[in-house]
Amino acid sequence: HTIQVDYILYMDELAKQVGVRPPILKLLLTDPRLSVNVIFGPCTPYQFRLHGPGQWEGARQAILTQWDRRSSHSLIFSVSVAALLSALYYSRDSLHTFIADPSSLLDKIRAFVPLPLSAQ
């Protein structure tokens, strides 16, 4: 849709216009730990409070500790791991068959896979 924008690109452009975009090269030279967190960490509004109008003294500490404030595992991740372990447990008898002949799996699921239309 034309009404949607990429959040990070939009925020960077807006921050540049307002004068609060973090100077990455300066950060890299003066505070490498913070620059690594800004570059490789999640894009959060804290990074736009490091310099310029609306500067906040706690922004650096907030960026460095933002991973401490998130939950360790999401519910989706936990359920996915449980499903994978269950599938491995219940299919352990046929696992050696699958490893020996992977095409046997295709034969078993062929009825459920839509076939391409033939050219007429």
Secondary structure, DSSP 8 states (H G I E B T S, - for coil): -TT---HHHHHHHHHHHHT----HHHHHHH-HHHHHHHHHS---GGGGGSSSTT--TTHHHHHHTGGGGS-SS-HHHHHHHHHHHHHHHHTHHHHHHHHH-THHHHHHHGGGS-------
